[in-house]
């Protein structure tokens, strides 16, 4: 297969396209040196460690993926941007043939989503100066058998999973059967850059602000004020919500579908508050980075309350139609959330680590009533 020769991008959008396809798909990792500034910051989730810095940080992130999934294929599902910020929504598919987050190769096929927001410099070339991203790491770990399905918290089910996972980890090894770097036809062809994939319709500032309004109401009123009854005002009757299967196994359809979803969240986290940290309206798309905080005070998706506080990052993309949200894609740091609650083991845990996780989970649930009572007392003080 003939690979495209890396060229110098002329715009920030081209720089992002090149990073996704030349560095990500075609494995030209050194191209990152031309695309990323020396002081660029890659915002890693807290559980992954310190943020990446410069082109080296980006290369390290890509090498982590490509060594773990040497046949990784990346599809760019959406790409749009404005005002020096560019949004990309990706789907990755590959086979687990190398260590990932400390999990030895399992040989299992995986498919996981990822959403990124890039800040690019002004001027020719528009090099990448900052990257925020959210990845469905929890869903991937569940697929690899390194994290239990949500709701695995009863003593019998948790102990059963821990024993089975420890036995599998100890007795089933899959060698990394392809050397690094993986060579040959695995590298994706670099497609020609034809511009954004969506969110490109020209619009006046007034229309862009109007498109952003339902998303602002979603966060400010539906979530923070718990005004669930306004769902029919901000969600289109044909609304479709997209989340990883472990986060929402039943597809969200229409205002009533989202109302069911948000009621479940507010039942589990009745003091939840969300803050928009960045908002990017482009054409019929609106993207935002959101920080949600609260306390796990009620049951959620089969998880009994732990009484533990949380701070959760997420990236949301909405498609607006007739002034309402017609479609949304949400990528959240579900792994960080579940690690904070203690209901999944640390990535890379060995057989002993799985059994230690079970013991700690039992202690967490036993002491949860005390934390819940203290949190409620503090809220009313």
HELIX and SHEET records of a PDB file:
HELIX    1   1 UNK A   12  UNK A   18  1                                   7    
HELIX    2   2 UNK A   19  UNK A   25  3                                   7    
HELIX    3   3 UNK A   29  UNK A   31  5                                   3    
HELIX    4   4 UNK A   32  UNK A   35  1                                   4    
HELIX    5   5 UNK A   46  UNK A   48  5                                   3    
HELIX    6   6 UNK A   54  UNK A   68  1                                  15    
HELIX    7   7 UNK A  137  UNK A  143  1                                   7    
HELIX    8   8 UNK A  155  UNK A  171  1                                  17    
HELIX    9   9 UNK A  205  UNK A  217  1                                  13    
HELIX   10  10 UNK A  218  UNK A  223  3                                   6    
HELIX   11  11 UNK A  228  UNK A  230  5                                   3    
HELIX   12  12 UNK A  231  UNK A  234  1                                   4    
HELIX   13  13 UNK A  254  UNK A  268  1                                  15    
HELIX   14  14 UNK A  334  UNK A  341  1                                   8    
HELIX   15  15 UNK A  351  UNK A  380  1                                  30    
SHEET    1   A 6 UNK A  52  UNK A  53  0                                        
SHEET    2   A 6 UNK A  36  UNK A  43 -1                                        
SHEET    3   A 6 UNK A 128  UNK A 135  1                                        
SHEET    4   A 6 UNK A 109  UNK A 120 -1                                        
SHEET    5   A 6 UNK A  85  UNK A  95 -1                                        
SHEET    6   A 6 UNK A  73  UNK A  82 -1                                        
SHEET    1   B 6 UNK A 252  UNK A 253  0                                        
SHEET    2   B 6 UNK A 235  UNK A 242 -1                                        
SHEET    3   B 6 UNK A 324  UNK A 332  1                                        
SHEET    4   B 6 UNK A 309  UNK A 321 -1                                        
SHEET    5   B 6 UNK A 285  UNK A 295 -1                                        
SHEET    6   B 6 UNK A 273  UNK A 282 -1                                        
END                                                                             
